[in-house]
Amino acid sequence: MNIFDISALIGGVVFLIFSAKYLVEGLIGIAARLAVQPFILAMLIISIDLEEFAPAVIGSYQHLTALSYGSILGTVIFLILLALGSAAFLFPIKHPDFPIKYIWMLGGVIFLIFILSLDGLISRGDGLVTLATYVTFLGYLIRDMRRTRAAKMEIEEAEEEVKKILKRPNWYFPFMFISGLAGLLIGALLVIRGTKAVLYWSGIEETILGFTLLAVSANSVELVEAIIPAKQGHPEVVIGNVVGSSFFQLLFTTGICSLIHPVQVSRAAIQYLIPAVIFCWVVLLTIVWCRQTPRWVGFILILFYIAFAIGTVMLGLRL
């Protein structure tokens, strides 16, 4: 491993952060010119997480499916423990209005992924199941968000962002779409190159490396996206981002990755990583049930994440 590999990893993360933003802006502008409803444009901002999606897909394309699978599970744990924990530690939050039914639904999705993983392979047929589940969930979410009080703030903020984006000149949107798409591809390739170098240099099991390094690299921007709404006093946005991104990764990203190449599921994933995700889901359920995340809970969540990261790396070195 050399300085070029480290630079590729860091540079790829920067590319992902900015390119995803530009791609979404271009997509929104083009969709608006096709008379797509503002509410649907707002849902694009709320429901799409390209920074995490692109590296997982590129990894699958390069036959590193175990790496992609690990990054998907790692993203869920990163969001629940580190992103939510950091936001609560800096700005203690209360979230009395967040619908707990979405947490139960997330638990069902985790169980679905567990069942599909038991035979050691998420096939293309399994991928179609997860994609169909995601489309069903998204349709229900769009219908429910129109009438759920807890979601109004998030929708209104997204619609305000859409209005700002649409003030740009017409030529801006195709340019941003093409530039963002190219940048996202370059960023994902760079991140995968850096991650592969670490994989070969360290000898850590592929799934474990995806669970730690790739998940952290691809989700670094999620820390900021969790902290800002917590600071602004919008806890429902914090929880909503965590839950929505988890649905997107577990269902949509897994589905697309498996359609490219059937995803290999290691024994370590079934025995250690999925139980870790289930544990984090129980933590999230408890937090939403109690309707608040005080500073001390946020601190404990951060400690949990550090412990998971260290534990999984040590496990990866032994495998």
Secondary structure as UniProt FT lines:
FT   HELIX           3..33
FT   TURN            34..35
FT   HELIX           38..47
FT   HELIX           50..61
FT   TURN            62..63
FT   HELIX           65..77
FT   HELIX           78..83
FT   HELIX           84..90
FT   STRAND          93..94
FT   TURN            96..97
FT   HELIX           101..117
FT   TURN            118..119
FT   STRAND          121..122
FT   HELIX           124..145
FT   TURN            146..147
FT   HELIX           149..165
FT   TURN            166..167
FT   TURN            170..171
FT   HELIX           172..202
FT   HELIX           206..209
FT   HELIX           210..214
FT   HELIX           215..218
FT   HELIX           220..231
FT   TURN            232..233
FT   HELIX           235..247
FT   HELIX           248..253
FT   HELIX           254..260
FT   STRAND          263..264
FT   HELIX           267..268
FT   HELIX           269..273
FT   HELIX           274..290
FT   STRAND          292..293
FT   HELIX           295..318
//
